[in-house]
Every structure is written in C-alpha cells, then in structure tokens.
Amino acid sequence: MKILLLEDDYNLAEVIKEVLTLENYEVDIANNADEAYKLTYKNKYDLYIFDINLPDENGLDVLKNLKDADDTTPTIYISALSDISTIAKAFEIGANDYLKKPFDVEELLIRIKAKFPTEDIIKIKDFTYNLTTKELKQNDKFISLGSILKEIFHKLVLNRNKLTPKNILLEIVDFSDSSLRVHINKLKKMGFDIKNVRGEGYILEV
C-alpha cells in the first residue's frame, strides 16, 4: 500500500513513516498542502493520512479540493482538533477515520490494517500479481509462467523499482547468463519494463 502522509510536524512524520515502513507500507511525506498537491499529481496513492492544522492551508480544504477533482483515495485524519464540528466536517467531506492527537502510532497502524486490509496484490500496468500465490493476471485473465520464469519474475517483483542482484537471479537458471537473458527478454516482450544494470542486475520498473 502506498501512503501519502501530510503532516507539518517533521519529527512525528518521520516516526509515523518509520513504523509504517517496517510494516511494508510505502510512505511519502508532505509537510504542507502545496507539497501534498504536487505529490498527488505525480503519484497514485492507496491511502491519505492528513493533519488539519497546516502552515499554508487547512487539511480539510485539501481533501475537499482533491475530492472535487474526482480523487477517491481513502483518508484518515490525525489532528489535535477534537471539537465535534471539525470531526463532523471531516467525515462530511469524505474522511474514513479520525484520530485525535496525541496518539500511539501503533493505534494508527491498527486502524489502517482494520479498515484497509491488503492481499499482497501488486499492480503493474494492466497486470496484477499475487505475492502469496504467485499468480499473474492480465486484465483478469490468468497468465501461465513456467517454473523458472515464475521464480525470476517473483524476485523482480519483490525488489520492484530496486536492483535485483544478478547473482540471485543466476541461481534460478543454474548460473547460465544466456538462459537468464532469454527469460528476461520474455518478460520484456510481455510488456514489463526491466532495466539492465550492466554487471550488477536488473530492475523491474513499476
């Protein structure tokens, strides 16, 4: 799950990011509304975690503006504001939860897991890949991969957007460079963007 955290308290933001990252969530931090807008233009998020009192704009207005632009991303508010009118407005504009500061970051994590359970499904273009079952689908149709290609692809997905060392992939093909190249080319022909880092390994770009 990819999360945008909008929080102007730098220390709190880093603590939240550290806890969520340890749970395999990918977290981007925005310290003000302007940064948040720019990040939402560039990226697709699965969840927003927004503060309300910001240096440049009210966090409630940020969500309203995003909703007006047809952004349907689920949102959790974290705020020191505890008055009923603010909480009511947050839910009125589309918030899914509201956590009052100060709070235990573990409680935030519990709420995320309860409200937005994940199934280890990775989306790549028009493909979906289940990390648990190793099933690959394209437009909801199952794609059959041979055992070797499946293992290579799995390693690349686990390290998506990061380098998968060549020696790890070579183990799958009995250390045959030519065999590895053939399998990588098969994945490229299927439509996956795989970058060759000469002498070091491969990067599956998603």
N, C-alpha and C positions, 0 to 999 in steps of 0.2 A: 504494500500500500504506500502510495506517495502522498505525503502530507505537506501542506503549507502552514507554517506557524507564524502568525502575525502577533508579535509581542515586542514592546519597546524596552522592556527590562532585559538588558543583554545577558545578565547572569542567569536569570530564570529561563530565558530562551535556550541557553546552552545546556542547562540541567535537563530541561524537557527533551531537547534533541538527543542528549546522551542516553537517557532512559529509553526513548522510543527506538533509537538506532540499535540498541542492544537486543531489542525485540524484532529486529529485521524490518523496521519501518524506514522508509527513505524520507528525510525531513529537510525542507528548505526553510530558512528563516528570513522573514521580512521584519525590519524594526520600525517601519512606518507604512502608512497606506500607499504612498507612491511606489515603494519597493514591492508591495503586495500586488498592486495592479500590473506592474511590469512583469512579475513572475507568472501571473495568471495568463498573460498574453503569450508567454513563451512556452508554458508547460500545462499539461493536463494533470490535475490532482484528484485523488480519491477522497480527500478529507481536508477541510479547513479547520484550524484551531485559531480563533481570533480573540484578541483582547479588545476592550471597548475604548478605554481612555488612551488615545494615541497622540503623538505630538503634532500631527498635521490634519487628522480627520477622525471623526467618530467611527469606531469599528462597526457600529450598527449601519451607518451610512455606506460603509464599504460593502457589506453583504448585500444591502438593498440595491446598490449600483450593479453589482455582479448579477444579482437575480434579474434585474431589469434587462441585462444583456443576455438573458437565457442561460445563465450559469446555474446548473442544478446540483453543484457539489455539496454534499452534506457538511454541516458546520457545527462545531462545538464552541461555545463562548467560555472564556476564562476571564473573570473580572472581579475587581474589588467592589463594584457596584452591586448592592444587594437589595435595592428597593424594588418593590413589586412591579412598578410601572416600567422600569428598564427591562426586567426579566420578561414581562409580558410582551414588550415591543420586540425583544429578541426572537421570541417564538413566533410572533406575528409575521415577521419578515422572512421566516423560514429556518430558524435555528433548530437543530435536532437535540441539543442538550446545553446546559448552562451550569458551569462550575464556579463557585464563589471562591475568591482568594481570601486568605491563604489556603492552599490545598496541598495534599500529598500527591506528588507526581504519580505515584503508584495508583492512586484512585483514578486519575485521568486515564492511565493505561487500562485499568479495569473497565472503565466506561467505553473506551474505544473498542476493546475486544468484545464487549457485550452487545454494543449497538452495530458494529461493523465487522462481523466475523469474516475472515479471509479463508480461501480454499487453496492457497498456493497456486493460483492461476496467473500465468504470465501472458500478457497480450503483446504480440509483435505484428504490426501491420494488420492483415486480416487472419492471422494465425492466433490460436490460443494453445498454451502448453501447460499441462498439469504436472507440477514438480513432483507430486507424490506418486501418481500412476504412470508418469512419463508418456502420457497420451498427447498426441499432437493433432489439432484440428485446424482446418482452413475453411472459413465460412460454415462452421458447424459440421463439416464432413471430416471423418477420421482420415489421417494420413499415415500410411504404413511405412515405417522406417525399419531397415534391417538392424540387427542387434548392435553391430559396430557403429553404424551411423547414429543410432539412438543414443549410445553412450557418449559419442563425441558431441552431439547436439546438447545433451544434458549438461555436460561440463561447461560448454559455452554459455548456456542459459544461466547457470549458477553464477557465472562470473560476468554476466552481461554488462556491457559498457566498460569492462575492465579486461586486463590482459589475462588470457588463459595460457599459462606457460606451455611451450611446445613439448617439453618432456612428459608432461601429464597426458597430453593427447597421444603422443607416440606409444605410450604404454598400451593403449587400447588397440593399436594396429601392429603390435609386435615390433615396434621401433622401425617401421618402414616409412620413410619420408614420402615415397611415391604414393603409397596407399593413403596416407594422411591427406596429401594434396587432392587425390581423387575424391575422397569423402567430403572435404571442404568445398570443392567445386560443385559437388552435387547439391549441397546446402545453398550455395550461391545461386545455382540455377533455379532452385525452388523459390527464390526471392528474398533470401536473408542477406543482410548487409554484414559481411565479415571482412574485417581488415587484417591484412597480414603484416605483422611487425617483424621484419626480417631478422631471422636468427633467434627471436625471442618467443613468438607465439602468435595467437590470434585473438581478435576482439570482435565479439558479436555486438553490433551497434543496434540499439532499440530506441 
